[in-house]
């Protein structure tokens, strides 16, 4: 009875917790509408096939060729279903197609992220304590890494949310010795690994082994556990495999294909062909995305196990420290590194940091007793230090989030202008060359507008097009021509520049030697366009190969402070242009 009472007390929200929840929701909504698409893989491997499912056209990467089949349609189906309300409204009102993009972001991506964060927050309150829960939700809400991971249409982001749900159930399972929570935790790991990203299954190993060993002699409990997990596994496999096999029109285990390609690829295959990075890439990445929280998280990985008493030590070791260590070792040692590969451990890193903070701040009280006259003053000092820490971390994190939006969100705003272009009964080509990787997705194109690529300095394999004018099943099951899994250039993925009605490019000097057209160029304050083209809209975007220096590349600084704080950011123009006398 006392345990239930304590759990009930832990779920009663106070004013501070209500404020943190409101902050979480507010920042997730902000991300839904303003956060950048940080990875072109998100665009071409997920938004484009999703546009096919919803609107009947889109770019197709080699990963979706039935010959390779390393991307799952089962992952995309829920997002297609979510758009039905917007499509229904579209039958009564003329709304731009990109409304579906923002709806998916708001409801299915940020909405799910917000739900999982709150679920873990409540679980921490029940199984650990409120202080840890408060710090977790606050730090998760303001973390720049969570601001873009939580809105990304990526299997690694989905896996991150599933790991969050699994961790919430794992904590409760260990605290209450509840078999139902154990099954729920393992099933969430399975969903994240099978529907999302198969490598995320590694994060469930510590909890799975712990529960198995704990119940090895409890035959009835062990039977119930295995039965529930097997039922979940079989159900997930049947549903996901059935969906993917229908789209590819052949039996395929997509998660297995992903592992085989990435781990057992032949010479010239595998992730390394897309670039390799040194180990410190992840260190810098985590510092930018989490600042001091990342440092505290990894310190806590070691110390938290010893700082907590025996009652909570296993919870911390099994649910936080072990998975965080396993993932860091696996992916830290891989030559090919990408920011999104760390998404699944973001909540664990924040939780590890939150656990450590609940020990650091009481130490302030202890140390201040020798300075202050009484215990009350010591407590005030502790609260002051907590407020100062929260304020500084909050300010730095928010400035980083705004910096991402200010410096990198231009492709979203410029491509929104395309929706206002004249309606056409004939196909209209919107072309891009060297800026291909900044294209947001085809939700920003009117129904008869299509993205096309032209020659540029990029010598890798560009996406092709899903078949149009045929059934969805035929489109997804047809083997596209000239695809390969070695990132080798294919000439049929580009068209002649003369076929373009609109062109998206930047204001940097074109590389004429590789065939890039020179349409716009900035000379001082003037932006000059080719006489055959007119500028529809231009906006600033940070120049990736420019001379940016100072803090401005990392944090947003208000303009009135830029004379004091070094803010040397090198921008270029990102423009949408229209061919003059364009017939549409």
N, C-alpha and C positions, 0 to 999 in steps of 0.2 A: 504493500500500500504506500509506503514511504517512497519507494522507487517511482511509482506512478506519479505521486505528488511532485517529486523533483522534476520529472520529465515534463509534467504539465507546467510547472513554474518556468522551466527553461524555454518554453514555447510562447510565453506571454511577452509580447514585444513592448519595450520601453520607448521613450521618445527618441533616444539616440539611434536605436535600431530601425525605427520607422524612417528616420532621416537618411540612414545609410541605404535602406531599400529604395527610397525615392531617388537618391543619387544614382544608384545602380540602373534603375529603369530609365532615368533621364539620359544618362550617358549611352545606354544601349540604343535608345531611340535616335540620339544624335548620330551615332555610328551608322545606323540603318540608312539615314538620308545623306550623310556627308562623307563617310569614310571611303578611302580609296580602294581600288582593286589593286592589290600589291603584287600580284603574280599573274603573268600571262597564261600560266597553266590553268588558273581558275577560269579565265575567259574561254579559252579554246577547248579545254577538256570537260568543262561542266556547264557554263552558261550557254555555249553554242549548241551542244546536244539538247539541252533543256529547251532552248528556243525551237529546235526541231520538233520536240514532243508537243509543244504548245502551239506553235505558229506554222510549222511545216517546212522550215528551211534553217540552215545554219552551216557553219564551217565544220569540217570533219578532220580530226587528227588521225595519225596512223594507229594510235592506241584503240580507236573504235573500229578499225578494220576487222572483220570476222577472222581474218588470217592471224591476228594477234590477240584480240579481245582481252585487253588488260584494263578496261574501264567498264564499270557496272551501270546498267540502266536502272537496276533496282534501287540504287542510291538516289537517282533523279526523280523517280516516280512520285514520291510524297510531295516534292516541290511543285511538280506539275499539277497535282490535285489541289494544292493550296491556292492556285491562281483562279479557280473557278468563280469565286465571287467577283473578281475584277473583270473576268471575261463576261460575266452576266451583266455587270454594269455597262460594259462596252457595247452590248446589244442595244442599249437605250441612249447612250451618250457617246459622243465622239471623243475618246480619250487617247492620249499617246500610248503606244505600246510599252514604253519604258515604265509606265505605272506598274506593270506586272513585275518588273525587276525590283522596284522599291517595295512593293507589297511582299514579295518573297523574302527580301532582306528583313523587313520589319517583323513579319509574323513567324516565318519558318526558321530564319537564321538567328537574328538577334532575340526573337521571342523564345526560342528553344535555349539559347545560351543563358538568357536571364533566368529562365525556369530552373535550369540545372544549377546555376550559382546559388539561387535561393534554396534549392533542395539541399545542397551541401551545407549551406549556412545553418539551416534548421538542424541538420544531422550533427554538426559540430556542437551546436548549443546543447543538444541532448546527450551526446556521448563524451564530450570533452568539457568545455565551459563557454560561457558567453563571451568572455574576453577574446578567446581565440576566434570565435565565430564573427565577432565584430570586426576584428582586424582582417580576417579573410575576406569578408564581403567588401570592406572599404578598399583594400588594396587591389582586389580583383576588379572592382568597379572602375578605378582610376588608371589601371595599368594600360599603357599604350599597346602592349602586346595583345591584351584581351580585346582592345577596341577594334583591331582588325582581324584577329583570329575568330572572334565571335560573330563576325558578319561575313566571313568568307564562305563561298560555296566550294568547299574542299573536303574530301574524305578525312583529311587530318584534322580539320575543324570539327567535323561530325564525331570523329573518334575522341577528340578532346572533351566534348560534351558528354559522350557516353562514359568516358573515364570519370568525369565528375559525378555522374549518377552512380556509377559503380562504387566510387569511393564513399559517397554518402551512405549507401547500403552496407558497405564493408564495415564502416565505423559502427553502425547500429548493430550489425550482426555480431561483432566481437563484444560490444558493450552489453548486449542483451542475450547473447548466446541463442540467437533466433535463427532457425533454419530457413525461414522464408526470406529474411533479409540476405542470407548467404546465397540462396538461389537467385534472387533478384540481382545481386552484385555480379555474379558470374554471367548471368544472361546479358547484362549491360555490357560487360567486357566482350562477350560474343557478338553482340550487335555492332559494337564499335569496330571489331576486327573483321567481321564477315561482310557487313553492309558498307562499312566505312573503309578502314585501312588495315589490312591483315597484320601488319607489324605491331599494331596496338595490342594484340593479344598477349604480347610479352609483359605488358603492365599488369595483367591479371594473374601471372604465375605465382607471385608471393602469397597473395590471398588464397588462391586455389590450393596451393600446397599446404598452407596453414590450416585451412578448414578440413582438408583431407586427413592430415595427421591428427588434428584435434579430435576427429570423430572416428578414427580407425577402428576402435573397439566398441563403438556404439552402433551396432548393426542396423537397427531400425532407423536411426537418424541418418546414417550413411546411405542407406537405401533410398530414403526420401530425398536426400541431397542429390544423389546420382540420377535418380528418376527425373527430378525437376530440371536438372542441367541438361540431360540427354534430350528431354522433350523440347527444351528451349533451343538447343543446338540443331536438332532435326527440323524443327519448325522454321528456323531462320534459314537453314540451307535449302529447304524445299521451296520456300517463297522466293528467295533471292535467285536461286539457280533456275527456277521456272521462268521468272521474268527475263533474266539474261538469255536463257536458251531460246525464248520466243523471239526476242529482238535479233539475236544473231542467227536464228534458225539452225542451231546445232547445239548439242549439249556442251556446256562450258562452265567450268568452275573458275570464275574470274579471280577470286582471291588467290587461288593456286597459280594462275597465270601471272599475276603480279609478282608473287614470290619467285617463281621460276625465272622471270625476266631479270629482276633486280638482283637476285642472289646467284643464279646459275646461268647467266647470260653468256653467250659465246664471245669470241674475240670480236671487238668492234661493236658490241652491244652493251646494255646495262647503263646505269645512271651516270657513270663516269664520262660518257661521251658528251654530256651536257655541261661539263665543267667540273673542276675540282677546286677545293678551297682548303687553306691551312686550318689547323685546330682552333686558332684564336678567332676565326670567323664567328663561331658560336658564342665565344666570350663577349666579343664586341656587340653581337646581336642582342644578347640577353641584357647587357648593360643599357643599351639604347631602349629596349622594350620594357625593362623593369627597374632600371637604375639600381639603387641600393637594395631593393627587394630581392634581386637576383643573388647578390652577395650573401645576404642574410639567409636566403633559401638554401644555398649550398653549405653554408656553415651549419645551419640547422640540420641538414642531412646527417651530419655526424653527431652533433651535440644533443639534439633533441632526444635521442634514444637514452642518453645518460641522465638528462635533466628531469625527465618525467619519472614518476614513481612506478612501481611494479604494475600497478593497476592499469596504467595507460601506456606503458612502454611497448607492449605488443601491438597496440593499435597504431602507434606512430611508426614502428618498424615495418609492419606488414602493409599498411595502407599508404604511407607517404615515403619514408626513407628508402626502402628497398626498390620500389618501382622507379623512383627518381634516379637512383644509382644505376639500375639496369639500363634504363633508356639512355642516360648520359654516356655510359660506356659503349653501348652499341652504336649510337649515331655519332658520337664524338670521334670514333675511329674510322668512320666511312669517308672516303676521299670526296665524294659528291655531297655537298652540304647546302641545304636550303632552309630559310627561315621557317617555313611551314612544317618541316620535319620535327621541330620541337613543340609544335602546338599541343600534342597530347599531354605533355607534362606541365603546361602552364599552370593549371589549377593546383597541381602537387607542389610546384615551386612556391606558389603564393601561400599555400597552407603551411609548408615547412617554415617559411619566413614568419608567418603569423604565430606559429607555435613558439619559435625562438623569442619573439618580441614579448610574449607573456612572461618570460623569465628575465629579459633584459631590463624592463622598466621597474620591476620590484627591486632590482639591484640598485637603482638610483635612490630609492627610499632608504635602503640599507646603508649605502655609502653617505647619504646626506644626514644621517642621524648624528654623526660625529661633528657636523657643522652647525645644524639647527638646534634650537633649544628644546623642541618637543616633537612628538610623533605627528601631530597635525601639520606642522610646517613641512615635514618630510613628505607627507602625502600630497601636499600642495605642489611641492617641487616635482614629484613624480607625474602628476597630472599636467603640469606645465610642460615638462619634457615630452610627454605623449602628444600634447597639442602641437608643440613646435615640430616634432617629427612628422605628424600627420599633415601639417600645413606645408612643410617644405617638400615632402614627397608628393603631396597632392598638386602643388604648384608646378613642380618640374614635370610631372606626368601629364597634366593638362596642357602645358605648353608644348610638350612633344606631340600630343594628339592634334592640337591645332596646327602645328607645324606640318604634319603629314597632310592635313586637309588643304592648307594654304599652298604648299609647294608641289603637291602631286595629284590633286583632284581635278585638274583642268580637263583631262580627257572626258570625264563624265559631263562637265558643264558644256563643253564644246559640242559633244555628240548629241546633247539634248536639243541643240538647234536644228539638227537634221530632221527631227520629227515635225518641224514647222515648214519644211520644204514642200514644194508643189506636189500634189498627188499625181501619180502617173499610171497609165494602163500598160505601159511598156517597162521592161526592166531598166533600172537606173544603176549604174556602177559607181559606188563610193570607193575610191581607191586609196591605198596607203602603201608606202614603201618602207623606208627605214623606221617609221613610227608604228609598224605593225603590232609591236608588243604592247602598245598603249591603248589599242582598240578595246573599249569596255565590253561590248557584246552586241549581238544583233537585235536585242530588245530596243535599242536606240534607233533602229532603222524602220521606216515605213514599210508596208507590206511588199511593195515591188522594188524596194531598194536592196542591193546586195553589196557586201564587202568584197572587194577584189584586191589582189596584191599586184604590185609592179616590181620590176627589178630594183634591187638596192644592194648595199654592201653585205647584207646577210646571206650567208652561203649554206645555211642549214635547211632542213625540210620544213616547208610551210604547210599549213593545213589546206586540204582541198575542200570540196563541197559535198554535203549529203545530196543524194539524188532527189530531185523534185519532180512533181507531176506523176507520182506513183504512190503506192500505199506506204504507210509508215514501216510496215514489216519488210517490204522490199527495199526501202531506203536504207534501213539499218543492217540488213543482211547481205547486201551487195558488196562485193570486194572492190574497193576503189582502185583505180589504176595508179601505178607508179608510187606506191607507198613502201616505206622501208622502216626498219627499226634501228637504223644506224645513223639517223639524222643526216642523210645524204640529200643534197639539193636535187629537186625535180623541177624541170623547166615548165611543165604543164600547170604548175600551181600559180603562175603569174600570167598577166595579160599585157598587151601593148598599151602604153600610156594614152594613145589616141582614143582608146575605147572608154576612157574615164569621163564621167560627167562631173564628178566632184572629187576633190583630192585633199587628203589630210597630211600635213607635213609640218616641220618646224622651220625656224628662220636661220638655221645654221647653213653654212656653205655646203652645197650638194657635192657629192663625189661623182663627178662627171665620168670618170674613168670606168666606173662599174655600171653606168647607165642611169644614174639617179637624175631626174629632171630638176632643173633650177627654176622654181616658180616664184618663191618669195625670198627676200633677203633684207635684213635690217642694216641700215647705215645710220648710226647714231640714233636720233629720235624718229627717223623715217623708216617705214616699212614699205618696201617697194615690191610690187607684184608684177609678174609677167603680163604683157599687154593682152594676152589671150585669156587671162584669168582674172576674176574679181574675188576679193576677200569677203567671205560671209561673216566670219567671226574669228578673232584671235584672243588668246589669253596667255598669261605667263605660266610657265612651268620651269622647274629647276633644270638646269643644264647638267646632265650626268657626267659629261666630259669637260665641264667648265672649270673655273678657277675659284669656286666657292671656298671660303675659309671663315674662321670664326664660329661663334656659337649658333649663328643663324641657320646653318645646315641641319642642326639637330633640334633646336628649340625655337619656337615662335617668340619673337620679341615685339611688343607694341611699337609702332612707328616713332612715337615721341621719345622712346628710350634708345633708338638705334644710333643716335649721335653719341651716346655714352657707352653702350654695349656693342662690341664689334659684330656687325651683321652683314658681312660681305658675301651675299648670295648671288651667284651668277645665274640669271634667268634667260630663257629664250622664249620666242613666241611659238605657240602651238595653234595652228590655224586650220580652219575649214575653208576651202576655196571652191568656187564654181566656175566651170568653163563658160566663157561669154557666149551669148547667143545659143545657150543650151536649149535644146528642144526636148521637153518632157511632157 
